[in-house]
Each structure stands twice: as structure tokens, then as C-alpha cells.
Amino acid sequence: MPEELPRYGRTMAKVLTVKPGITGLWQVSGRNDIPYRQRVQIDAYYASYRTWWLDGLIVLKTIAVMLFPRQSGGY
């Protein structure tokens, strides 16, 4: 994946300004069903529009995903 970082230029630079956390917007929006390019776009959206409300939504969606995981044959 590091070889892909330069392809995203300023978008990746914006994403890297946000401290990583336990969960994130793309993780609760589809996780492994989302291609890498879309994950970067979702992270860039979060980096540009982060608010307490968005963080609260992510926390609520994280709880929902933990309580009601999809049956996809994964972990």
C-alpha cells in the first residue's frame, strides 16, 4: 500500500493530518467491501468536515456494527 500513497497527493496529505483512532468513518461504512481509493475519499471527507456530530455518528455506527455484524463469512 505505501507505493499507492503518492497517487493521492494533497488528498493523502489532508488525511494524514488527522490522528488515527480506534475506529473511523470508512470502517463503519463498509470496511473491507470498500475499495482503497474510496477509503481514501471517505477519510479525506472526514479530515475536511470533522465535527463532534460526525464523531458521535461514528461512535454510534461503531456500536451498531459491533452488535449487529453482517454475516459475510469473515471473522
PyMOL Python script that loads the backbone (N, CA, C, O; Angstrom):
from pymol import cmd

cmd.read_pdbstr("""\
ATOM      1  N   MET A   1       0.795  -1.197   0.000  1.00  0.00           N
ATOM      2  CA  MET A   1       0.000   0.000   0.000  1.00  0.00           C
ATOM      3  C   MET A   1       0.844   1.271   0.000  1.00  0.00           C
ATOM      4  O   MET A   1       0.401   2.255  -0.592  1.00  0.00           O
ATOM      5  N   PRO A   2       2.018   1.328   0.613  1.00  0.00           N
ATOM      6  CA  PRO A   2       2.816   2.556   0.581  1.00  0.00           C
ATOM      7  C   PRO A   2       3.128   3.050  -0.826  1.00  0.00           C
ATOM      8  O   PRO A   2       3.273   4.255  -1.033  1.00  0.00           O
ATOM      9  N   GLU A   3       3.235   2.143  -1.803  1.00  0.00           N
ATOM     10  CA  GLU A   3       3.504   2.585  -3.160  1.00  0.00           C
ATOM     11  C   GLU A   3       2.329   3.371  -3.741  1.00  0.00           C
ATOM     12  O   GLU A   3       2.503   4.091  -4.724  1.00  0.00           O
ATOM     13  N   GLU A   4       1.130   3.245  -3.151  1.00  0.00           N
ATOM     14  CA  GLU A   4      -0.040   3.977  -3.640  1.00  0.00           C
ATOM     15  C   GLU A   4      -0.135   5.383  -3.053  1.00  0.00           C
ATOM     16  O   GLU A   4      -0.839   6.226  -3.611  1.00  0.00           O
ATOM     17  N   LEU A   5       0.541   5.656  -1.962  1.00  0.00           N
ATOM     18  CA  LEU A   5       0.402   6.947  -1.303  1.00  0.00           C
ATOM     19  C   LEU A   5       0.652   8.137  -2.223  1.00  0.00           C
ATOM     20  O   LEU A   5      -0.144   9.075  -2.188  1.00  0.00           O
ATOM     21  N   PRO A   6       1.702   8.166  -3.043  1.00  0.00           N
ATOM     22  CA  PRO A   6       1.925   9.333  -3.907  1.00  0.00           C
ATOM     23  C   PRO A   6       0.801   9.580  -4.913  1.00  0.00           C
ATOM     24  O   PRO A   6       0.620  10.712  -5.362  1.00  0.00           O
ATOM     25  N   ARG A   7       0.051   8.555  -5.269  1.00  0.00           N
ATOM     26  CA  ARG A   7      -1.034   8.712  -6.245  1.00  0.00           C
ATOM     27  C   ARG A   7      -2.130   9.636  -5.743  1.00  0.00           C
ATOM     28  O   ARG A   7      -2.885  10.178  -6.551  1.00  0.00           O
ATOM     29  N   TYR A   8      -2.240   9.831  -4.446  1.00  0.00           N
ATOM     30  CA  TYR A   8      -3.337  10.612  -3.888  1.00  0.00           C
ATOM     31  C   TYR A   8      -2.935  12.039  -3.533  1.00  0.00           C
ATOM     32  O   TYR A   8      -3.790  12.842  -3.159  1.00  0.00           O
ATOM     33  N   GLY A   9      -1.674  12.363  -3.642  1.00  0.00           N
ATOM     34  CA  GLY A   9      -1.183  13.727  -3.486  1.00  0.00           C
ATOM     35  C   GLY A   9      -1.726  14.481  -2.287  1.00  0.00           C
ATOM     36  O   GLY A   9      -1.594  14.035  -1.147  1.00  0.00           O
ATOM     37  N   ARG A  10      -2.345  15.642  -2.555  1.00  0.00           N
ATOM     38  CA  ARG A  10      -2.850  16.500  -1.477  1.00  0.00           C
ATOM     39  C   ARG A  10      -3.958  15.829  -0.668  1.00  0.00           C
ATOM     40  O   ARG A  10      -4.123  16.110   0.519  1.00  0.00           O
ATOM     41  N   THR A  11      -4.716  14.942  -1.315  1.00  0.00           N
ATOM     42  CA  THR A  11      -5.763  14.231  -0.584  1.00  0.00           C
ATOM     43  C   THR A  11      -5.151  13.432   0.558  1.00  0.00           C
ATOM     44  O   THR A  11      -5.641  13.473   1.687  1.00  0.00           O
ATOM     45  N   MET A  12      -4.079  12.707   0.259  1.00  0.00           N
ATOM     46  CA  MET A  12      -3.428  11.904   1.290  1.00  0.00           C
ATOM     47  C   MET A  12      -2.804  12.800   2.343  1.00  0.00           C
ATOM     48  O   MET A  12      -2.832  12.472   3.529  1.00  0.00           O
ATOM     49  N   ALA A  13      -2.245  13.919   1.932  1.00  0.00           N
ATOM     50  CA  ALA A  13      -1.657  14.850   2.903  1.00  0.00           C
ATOM     51  C   ALA A  13      -2.727  15.327   3.883  1.00  0.00           C
ATOM     52  O   ALA A  13      -2.453  15.455   5.077  1.00  0.00           O
ATOM     53  N   LYS A  14      -3.932  15.591   3.402  1.00  0.00           N
ATOM     54  CA  LYS A  14      -5.035  16.021   4.263  1.00  0.00           C
ATOM     55  C   LYS A  14      -5.427  14.894   5.219  1.00  0.00           C
ATOM     56  O   LYS A  14      -5.633  15.127   6.410  1.00  0.00           O
ATOM     57  N   VAL A  15      -5.526  13.690   4.700  1.00  0.00           N
ATOM     58  CA  VAL A  15      -5.888  12.533   5.527  1.00  0.00           C
ATOM     59  C   VAL A  15      -4.865  12.336   6.642  1.00  0.00           C
ATOM     60  O   VAL A  15      -5.233  12.027   7.775  1.00  0.00           O
ATOM     61  N   LEU A  16      -3.601  12.511   6.329  1.00  0.00           N
ATOM     62  CA  LEU A  16      -2.548  12.267   7.312  1.00  0.00           C
ATOM     63  C   LEU A  16      -2.462  13.345   8.388  1.00  0.00           C
ATOM     64  O   LEU A  16      -1.673  13.206   9.322  1.00  0.00           O
ATOM     65  N   THR A  17      -3.251  14.416   8.285  1.00  0.00           N
ATOM     66  CA  THR A  17      -3.275  15.444   9.327  1.00  0.00           C
ATOM     67  C   THR A  17      -4.144  15.040  10.512  1.00  0.00           C
ATOM     68  O   THR A  17      -4.093  15.677  11.564  1.00  0.00           O
ATOM     69  N   VAL A  18      -4.940  13.991  10.349  1.00  0.00           N
ATOM     70  CA  VAL A  18      -5.855  13.541  11.397  1.00  0.00           C
ATOM     71  C   VAL A  18      -5.212  12.409  12.184  1.00  0.00           C
ATOM     72  O   VAL A  18      -4.699  11.451  11.605  1.00  0.00           O
ATOM     73  N   LYS A  19      -5.241  12.526  13.510  1.00  0.00           N
ATOM     74  CA  LYS A  19      -4.716  11.450  14.354  1.00  0.00           C
ATOM     75  C   LYS A  19      -5.557  10.196  14.183  1.00  0.00           C
ATOM     76  O   LYS A  19      -6.784  10.278  14.127  1.00  0.00           O
ATOM     77  N   PRO A  20      -4.917   9.041  14.098  1.00  0.00           N
ATOM     78  CA  PRO A  20      -5.690   7.807  13.983  1.00  0.00           C
ATOM     79  C   PRO A  20      -6.409   7.496  15.293  1.00  0.00           C
ATOM     80  O   PRO A  20      -5.960   7.870  16.377  1.00  0.00           O
ATOM     81  N   GLY A  21      -7.518   6.813  15.162  1.00  0.00           N
ATOM     82  CA  GLY A  21      -8.291   6.432  16.343  1.00  0.00           C
ATOM     83  C   GLY A  21      -8.616   4.954  16.316  1.00  0.00           C
ATOM     84  O   GLY A  21      -8.084   4.203  15.498  1.00  0.00           O
ATOM     85  N   ILE A  22      -9.475   4.551  17.197  1.00  0.00           N
ATOM     86  CA  ILE A  22      -9.867   3.145  17.297  1.00  0.00           C
ATOM     87  C   ILE A  22     -10.758   2.748  16.135  1.00  0.00           C
ATOM     88  O   ILE A  22     -10.697   1.613  15.662  1.00  0.00           O
ATOM     89  N   THR A  23     -11.581   3.668  15.676  1.00  0.00           N
ATOM     90  CA  THR A  23     -12.484   3.405  14.564  1.00  0.00           C
ATOM     91  C   THR A  23     -12.470   4.610  13.642  1.00  0.00           C
ATOM     92  O   THR A  23     -11.829   5.619  13.936  1.00  0.00           O
ATOM     93  N   GLY A  24     -13.167   4.505  12.543  1.00  0.00           N
ATOM     94  CA  GLY A  24     -13.200   5.615  11.602  1.00  0.00           C
ATOM     95  C   GLY A  24     -14.413   5.519  10.707  1.00  0.00           C
ATOM     96  O   GLY A  24     -15.148   4.532  10.739  1.00  0.00           O
ATOM     97  N   LEU A  25     -14.619   6.551   9.906  1.00  0.00           N
ATOM     98  CA  LEU A  25     -15.812   6.615   9.073  1.00  0.00           C
ATOM     99  C   LEU A  25     -15.856   5.488   8.049  1.00  0.00           C
ATOM    100  O   LEU A  25     -16.903   4.863   7.879  1.00  0.00           O
ATOM    101  N   TRP A  26     -14.750   5.210   7.363  1.00  0.00           N
ATOM    102  CA  TRP A  26     -14.821   4.146   6.359  1.00  0.00           C
ATOM    103  C   TRP A  26     -14.957   2.769   7.001  1.00  0.00           C
ATOM    104  O   TRP A  26     -15.532   1.860   6.402  1.00  0.00           O
ATOM    105  N   GLN A  27     -14.432   2.610   8.220  1.00  0.00           N
ATOM    106  CA  GLN A  27     -14.536   1.313   8.884  1.00  0.00           C
ATOM    107  C   GLN A  27     -15.992   0.963   9.188  1.00  0.00           C
ATOM    108  O   GLN A  27     -16.368  -0.208   9.159  1.00  0.00           O
ATOM    109  N   VAL A  28     -16.806   1.972   9.477  1.00  0.00           N
ATOM    110  CA  VAL A  28     -18.213   1.709   9.783  1.00  0.00           C
ATOM    111  C   VAL A  28     -19.108   1.932   8.572  1.00  0.00           C
ATOM    112  O   VAL A  28     -20.332   1.857   8.678  1.00  0.00           O
ATOM    113  N   SER A  29     -18.503   2.204   7.430  1.00  0.00           N
ATOM    114  CA  SER A  29     -19.271   2.441   6.208  1.00  0.00           C
ATOM    115  C   SER A  29     -19.138   1.305   5.204  1.00  0.00           C
ATOM    116  O   SER A  29     -19.577   1.445   4.062  1.00  0.00           O
ATOM    117  N   GLY A  30     -18.561   0.215   5.589  1.00  0.00           N
ATOM    118  CA  GLY A  30     -18.446  -0.901   4.668  1.00  0.00           C
ATOM    119  C   GLY A  30     -17.193  -1.720   4.838  1.00  0.00           C
ATOM    120  O   GLY A  30     -17.102  -2.832   4.317  1.00  0.00           O
ATOM    121  N   ARG A  31     -16.236  -1.198   5.550  1.00  0.00           N
ATOM    122  CA  ARG A  31     -14.975  -1.860   5.864  1.00  0.00           C
ATOM    123  C   ARG A  31     -14.306  -2.476   4.644  1.00  0.00           C
ATOM    124  O   ARG A  31     -13.911  -1.743   3.738  1.00  0.00           O
ATOM    125  N   ASN A  32     -14.168  -3.770   4.589  1.00  0.00           N
ATOM    126  CA  ASN A  32     -13.423  -4.427   3.515  1.00  0.00           C
ATOM    127  C   ASN A  32     -14.176  -4.477   2.192  1.00  0.00           C
ATOM    128  O   ASN A  32     -13.605  -4.857   1.170  1.00  0.00           O
ATOM    129  N   ASP A  33     -15.455  -4.098   2.199  1.00  0.00           N
ATOM    130  CA  ASP A  33     -16.218  -4.065   0.956  1.00  0.00           C
ATOM    131  C   ASP A  33     -15.926  -2.800   0.149  1.00  0.00           C
ATOM    132  O   ASP A  33     -16.369  -2.675  -0.993  1.00  0.00           O
ATOM    133  N   ILE A  34     -15.181  -1.861   0.741  1.00  0.00           N
ATOM    134  CA  ILE A  34     -14.887  -0.586   0.098  1.00  0.00           C
ATOM    135  C   ILE A  34     -13.484  -0.633  -0.501  1.00  0.00           C
ATOM    136  O   ILE A  34     -12.525  -0.966   0.196  1.00  0.00           O
ATOM    137  N   PRO A  35     -13.356  -0.304  -1.788  1.00  0.00           N
ATOM    138  CA  PRO A  35     -12.013  -0.295  -2.399  1.00  0.00           C
ATOM    139  C   PRO A  35     -11.125   0.787  -1.777  1.00  0.00           C
ATOM    140  O   PRO A  35     -11.620   1.758  -1.205  1.00  0.00           O
ATOM    141  N   TYR A  36      -9.831   0.605  -1.897  1.00  0.00           N
ATOM    142  CA  TYR A  36      -8.869   1.507  -1.262  1.00  0.00           C
ATOM    143  C   TYR A  36      -9.085   2.962  -1.668  1.00  0.00           C
ATOM    144  O   TYR A  36      -9.049   3.854  -0.821  1.00  0.00           O
ATOM    145  N   ARG A  37      -9.306   3.202  -2.940  1.00  0.00           N
ATOM    146  CA  ARG A  37      -9.499   4.579  -3.426  1.00  0.00           C
ATOM    147  C   ARG A  37     -10.683   5.239  -2.710  1.00  0.00           C
ATOM    148  O   ARG A  37     -10.604   6.411  -2.341  1.00  0.00           O
ATOM    149  N   GLN A  38     -11.769   4.505  -2.514  1.00  0.00           N
ATOM    150  CA  GLN A  38     -12.944   5.060  -1.838  1.00  0.00           C
ATOM    151  C   GLN A  38     -12.669   5.268  -0.340  1.00  0.00           C
ATOM    152  O   GLN A  38     -13.181   6.215   0.257  1.00  0.00           O
ATOM    153  N   ARG A  39     -11.872   4.394   0.257  1.00  0.00           N
ATOM    154  CA  ARG A  39     -11.489   4.583   1.661  1.00  0.00           C
ATOM    155  C   ARG A  39     -10.761   5.907   1.839  1.00  0.00           C
ATOM    156  O   ARG A  39     -11.020   6.650   2.787  1.00  0.00           O
ATOM    157  N   VAL A  40      -9.847   6.193   0.917  1.00  0.00           N
ATOM    158  CA  VAL A  40      -9.100   7.452   0.972  1.00  0.00           C
ATOM    159  C   VAL A  40     -10.059   8.628   0.827  1.00  0.00           C
ATOM    160  O   VAL A  40      -9.915   9.626   1.534  1.00  0.00           O
ATOM    161  N   GLN A  41     -11.030   8.532  -0.070  1.00  0.00           N
ATOM    162  CA  GLN A  41     -12.004   9.601  -0.255  1.00  0.00           C
ATOM    163  C   GLN A  41     -12.827   9.827   1.005  1.00  0.00           C
ATOM    164  O   GLN A  41     -13.085  10.971   1.382  1.00  0.00           O
ATOM    165  N   ILE A  42     -13.242   8.745   1.660  1.00  0.00           N
ATOM    166  CA  ILE A  42     -14.016   8.866   2.889  1.00  0.00           C
ATOM    167  C   ILE A  42     -13.162   9.482   3.988  1.00  0.00           C
ATOM    168  O   ILE A  42     -13.636  10.339   4.733  1.00  0.00           O
ATOM    169  N   ASP A  43     -11.910   9.054   4.095  1.00  0.00           N
ATOM    170  CA  ASP A  43     -11.014   9.647   5.093  1.00  0.00           C
ATOM    171  C   ASP A  43     -10.761  11.120   4.803  1.00  0.00           C
ATOM    172  O   ASP A  43     -10.671  11.926   5.730  1.00  0.00           O
ATOM    173  N   ALA A  44     -10.646  11.484   3.521  1.00  0.00           N
ATOM    174  CA  ALA A  44     -10.451  12.888   3.149  1.00  0.00           C
ATOM    175  C   ALA A  44     -11.683  13.708   3.508  1.00  0.00           C
ATOM    176  O   ALA A  44     -11.563  14.844   3.965  1.00  0.00           O
ATOM    177  N   TYR A  45     -12.855  13.140   3.306  1.00  0.00           N
ATOM    178  CA  TYR A  45     -14.098  13.826   3.693  1.00  0.00           C
ATOM    179  C   TYR A  45     -14.085  14.084   5.199  1.00  0.00           C
ATOM    180  O   TYR A  45     -14.372  15.193   5.648  1.00  0.00           O
ATOM    181  N   TYR A  46     -13.750  13.051   5.973  1.00  0.00           N
ATOM    182  CA  TYR A  46     -13.702  13.220   7.422  1.00  0.00           C
ATOM    183  C   TYR A  46     -12.688  14.290   7.822  1.00  0.00           C
ATOM    184  O   TYR A  46     -12.970  15.127   8.680  1.00  0.00           O
ATOM    185  N   ALA A  47     -11.520  14.260   7.207  1.00  0.00           N
ATOM    186  CA  ALA A  47     -10.480  15.239   7.537  1.00  0.00           C
ATOM    187  C   ALA A  47     -10.938  16.662   7.236  1.00  0.00           C
ATOM    188  O   ALA A  47     -10.550  17.600   7.934  1.00  0.00           O
ATOM    189  N   SER A  48     -11.753  16.827   6.210  1.00  0.00           N
ATOM    190  CA  SER A  48     -12.221  18.157   5.818  1.00  0.00           C
ATOM    191  C   SER A  48     -13.428  18.626   6.613  1.00  0.00           C
ATOM    192  O   SER A  48     -13.600  19.827   6.821  1.00  0.00           O
ATOM    193  N   TYR A  49     -14.261  17.707   7.058  1.00  0.00           N
ATOM    194  CA  TYR A  49     -15.541  18.082   7.669  1.00  0.00           C
ATOM    195  C   TYR A  49     -15.742  17.500   9.062  1.00  0.00           C
ATOM    196  O   TYR A  49     -16.882  17.294   9.478  1.00  0.00           O
ATOM    197  N   ARG A  50     -14.676  17.234   9.784  1.00  0.00           N
ATOM    198  CA  ARG A  50     -14.826  16.613  11.097  1.00  0.00           C
ATOM    199  C   ARG A  50     -15.484  17.580  12.087  1.00  0.00           C
ATOM    200  O   ARG A  50     -15.136  18.756  12.194  1.00  0.00           O
ATOM    201  N   THR A  51     -16.440  17.017  12.792  1.00  0.00           N
ATOM    202  CA  THR A  51     -17.169  17.761  13.821  1.00  0.00           C
ATOM    203  C   THR A  51     -17.463  16.802  14.964  1.00  0.00           C
ATOM    204  O   THR A  51     -17.271  15.593  14.836  1.00  0.00           O
ATOM    205  N   TRP A  52     -17.924  17.340  16.065  1.00  0.00           N
ATOM    206  CA  TRP A  52     -18.340  16.486  17.180  1.00  0.00           C
ATOM    207  C   TRP A  52     -19.535  15.632  16.778  1.00  0.00           C
ATOM    208  O   TRP A  52     -19.662  14.488  17.215  1.00  0.00           O
ATOM    209  N   TRP A  53     -20.413  16.189  15.943  1.00  0.00           N
ATOM    210  CA  TRP A  53     -21.577  15.425  15.492  1.00  0.00           C
ATOM    211  C   TRP A  53     -21.146  14.233  14.643  1.00  0.00           C
ATOM    212  O   TRP A  53     -21.668  13.131  14.810  1.00  0.00           O
ATOM    213  N   LEU A  54     -20.218  14.445  13.753  1.00  0.00           N
ATOM    214  CA  LEU A  54     -19.729  13.352  12.911  1.00  0.00           C
ATOM    215  C   LEU A  54     -19.018  12.309  13.768  1.00  0.00           C
ATOM    216  O   LEU A  54     -19.179  11.109  13.544  1.00  0.00           O
ATOM    217  N   ASP A  55     -18.239  12.754  14.741  1.00  0.00           N
ATOM    218  CA  ASP A  55     -17.590  11.805  15.650  1.00  0.00           C
ATOM    219  C   ASP A  55     -18.629  10.994  16.424  1.00  0.00           C
ATOM    220  O   ASP A  55     -18.470   9.788  16.611  1.00  0.00           O
ATOM    221  N   GLY A  56     -19.684  11.656  16.868  1.00  0.00           N
ATOM    222  CA  GLY A  56     -20.760  10.954  17.576  1.00  0.00           C
ATOM    223  C   GLY A  56     -21.437   9.926  16.693  1.00  0.00           C
ATOM    224  O   GLY A  56     -21.757   8.825  17.143  1.00  0.00           O
ATOM    225  N   LEU A  57     -21.658  10.285  15.429  1.00  0.00           N
ATOM    226  CA  LEU A  57     -22.250   9.345  14.484  1.00  0.00           C
ATOM    227  C   LEU A  57     -21.345   8.134  14.290  1.00  0.00           C
ATOM    228  O   LEU A  57     -21.826   7.002  14.236  1.00  0.00           O
ATOM    229  N   ILE A  58     -20.051   8.363  14.185  1.00  0.00           N
ATOM    230  CA  ILE A  58     -19.105   7.258  14.023  1.00  0.00           C
ATOM    231  C   ILE A  58     -19.141   6.338  15.241  1.00  0.00           C
ATOM    232  O   ILE A  58     -19.118   5.117  15.092  1.00  0.00           O
ATOM    233  N   VAL A  59     -19.198   6.908  16.434  1.00  0.00           N
ATOM    234  CA  VAL A  59     -19.274   6.093  17.659  1.00  0.00           C
ATOM    235  C   VAL A  59     -20.547   5.250  17.643  1.00  0.00           C
ATOM    236  O   VAL A  59     -20.500   4.056  17.938  1.00  0.00           O
ATOM    237  N   LEU A  60     -21.688   5.863  17.301  1.00  0.00           N
ATOM    238  CA  LEU A  60     -22.954   5.118  17.264  1.00  0.00           C
ATOM    239  C   LEU A  60     -22.919   4.018  16.209  1.00  0.00           C
ATOM    240  O   LEU A  60     -23.382   2.903  16.452  1.00  0.00           O
ATOM    241  N   LYS A  61     -22.367   4.335  15.031  1.00  0.00           N
ATOM    242  CA  LYS A  61     -22.275   3.320  13.985  1.00  0.00           C
ATOM    243  C   LYS A  61     -21.309   2.202  14.385  1.00  0.00           C
ATOM    244  O   LYS A  61     -21.523   1.043  14.029  1.00  0.00           O
ATOM    245  N   THR A  62     -20.248   2.544  15.124  1.00  0.00           N
ATOM    246  CA  THR A  62     -19.307   1.527  15.599  1.00  0.00           C
ATOM    247  C   THR A  62     -20.015   0.549  16.534  1.00  0.00           C
ATOM    248  O   THR A  62     -19.842  -0.665  16.421  1.00  0.00           O
ATOM    249  N   ILE A  63     -20.802   1.077  17.444  1.00  0.00           N
ATOM    250  CA  ILE A  63     -21.554   0.225  18.374  1.00  0.00           C
ATOM    251  C   ILE A  63     -22.514  -0.670  17.593  1.00  0.00           C
ATOM    252  O   ILE A  63     -22.618  -1.864  17.873  1.00  0.00           O
ATOM    253  N   ALA A  64     -23.217  -0.095  16.613  1.00  0.00           N
ATOM    254  CA  ALA A  64     -24.153  -0.878  15.808  1.00  0.00           C
ATOM    255  C   ALA A  64     -23.442  -1.989  15.044  1.00  0.00           C
ATOM    256  O   ALA A  64     -23.939  -3.113  14.982  1.00  0.00           O
ATOM    257  N   VAL A  65     -22.289  -1.687  14.465  1.00  0.00           N
ATOM    258  CA  VAL A  65     -21.539  -2.693  13.707  1.00  0.00           C
ATOM    259  C   VAL A  65     -21.049  -3.807  14.633  1.00  0.00           C
ATOM    260  O   VAL A  65     -21.016  -4.974  14.243  1.00  0.00           O
ATOM    261  N   MET A  66     -20.670  -3.445  15.856  1.00  0.00           N
ATOM    262  CA  MET A  66     -20.202  -4.465  16.803  1.00  0.00           C
ATOM    263  C   MET A  66     -21.348  -5.349  17.278  1.00  0.00           C
ATOM    264  O   MET A  66     -21.171  -6.555  17.450  1.00  0.00           O
ATOM    265  N   LEU A  67     -22.527  -4.756  17.493  1.00  0.00           N
ATOM    266  CA  LEU A  67     -23.664  -5.526  17.983  1.00  0.00           C
ATOM    267  C   LEU A  67     -24.345  -6.340  16.890  1.00  0.00           C
ATOM    268  O   LEU A  67     -24.873  -7.421  17.152  1.00  0.00           O
ATOM    269  N   PHE A  68     -24.332  -5.819  15.666  1.00  0.00           N
ATOM    270  CA  PHE A  68     -25.031  -6.465  14.564  1.00  0.00           C
ATOM    271  C   PHE A  68     -24.115  -6.643  13.350  1.00  0.00           C
ATOM    272  O   PHE A  68     -24.345  -6.032  12.307  1.00  0.00           O
ATOM    273  N   PRO A  69     -23.081  -7.473  13.483  1.00  0.00           N
ATOM    274  CA  PRO A  69     -22.161  -7.680  12.347  1.00  0.00           C
ATOM    275  C   PRO A  69     -22.871  -8.407  11.209  1.00  0.00           C
ATOM    276  O   PRO A  69     -23.765  -9.225  11.426  1.00  0.00           O
ATOM    277  N   ARG A  70     -22.446  -8.084   9.995  1.00  0.00           N
ATOM    278  CA  ARG A  70     -23.018  -8.803   8.840  1.00  0.00           C
ATOM    279  C   ARG A  70     -22.429 -10.205   8.806  1.00  0.00           C
ATOM    280  O   ARG A  70     -21.296 -10.433   9.230  1.00  0.00           O
ATOM    281  N   GLN A  71     -23.195 -11.105   8.310  1.00  0.00           N
ATOM    282  CA  GLN A  71     -22.744 -12.487   8.175  1.00  0.00           C
ATOM    283  C   GLN A  71     -22.085 -12.654   6.814  1.00  0.00           C
ATOM    284  O   GLN A  71     -22.732 -13.084   5.858  1.00  0.00           O
ATOM    285  N   SER A  72     -20.793 -12.315   6.718  1.00  0.00           N
ATOM    286  CA  SER A  72     -20.116 -12.380   5.422  1.00  0.00           C
ATOM    287  C   SER A  72     -19.101 -13.516   5.350  1.00  0.00           C
ATOM    288  O   SER A  72     -18.329 -13.599   4.395  1.00  0.00           O
ATOM    289  N   GLY A  73     -19.099 -14.373   6.336  1.00  0.00           N
ATOM    290  CA  GLY A  73     -18.155 -15.475   6.322  1.00  0.00           C
ATOM    291  C   GLY A  73     -16.776 -15.085   6.814  1.00  0.00           C
ATOM    292  O   GLY A  73     -15.860 -15.908   6.815  1.00  0.00           O
ATOM    293  N   GLY A  74     -16.619 -13.832   7.234  1.00  0.00           N
ATOM    294  CA  GLY A  74     -15.335 -13.356   7.739  1.00  0.00           C
ATOM    295  C   GLY A  74     -15.193 -13.660   9.212  1.00  0.00           C
ATOM    296  O   GLY A  74     -15.743 -14.643   9.709  1.00  0.00           O
ATOM    297  N   TYR A  75     -14.469 -12.834   9.897  1.00  0.00           N
ATOM    298  CA  TYR A  75     -14.216 -13.044  11.317  1.00  0.00           C
ATOM    299  C   TYR A  75     -15.453 -12.845  12.141  1.00  0.00           C
ATOM    300  O   TYR A  75     -15.410 -12.986  13.363  1.00  0.00           O
TER     301      TYR A  75
END
""", "prot")
cmd.dss("prot")
cmd.show_as("cartoon", "prot")
cmd.util.cbc("prot")
cmd.orient("prot")
